Amino acid sequence: MGQEFKAKRVQTVFKKEEINHFYALNEVKASVSERVIKTIKAKIYRYFSYNQSYRYIDKLQSFADGYNHTIHSTIDMAPIEVKKENAETVRLSKYFSRPHSGKLKKILPL
């Protein structure tokens, strides 16, 4: 996968446009991006069904805005609310477990 980006003509364009292209060689690095793509695709397919039309190009910004303004359970806020000042805190909260309700769950003895 991704072989088309190794072509000499594509590499020439990357160099000309100063694009730093790299390959994520494991699934972990791309999982967040893949999830965003899957979510937006689902919204587009629902739009197709509801509107009985495959024209969506003029609605792409609307799909992106909807995604960016939706509260995400992993970060407890909408992506649009993540700013330079709180980005590190948000990133760390994603990787370190914490209860969503603010209350610790009771562990019952065996």
Order of alpha helices (4+ residues) and beta strands (2+ residues): alpha-alpha-alpha-alpha
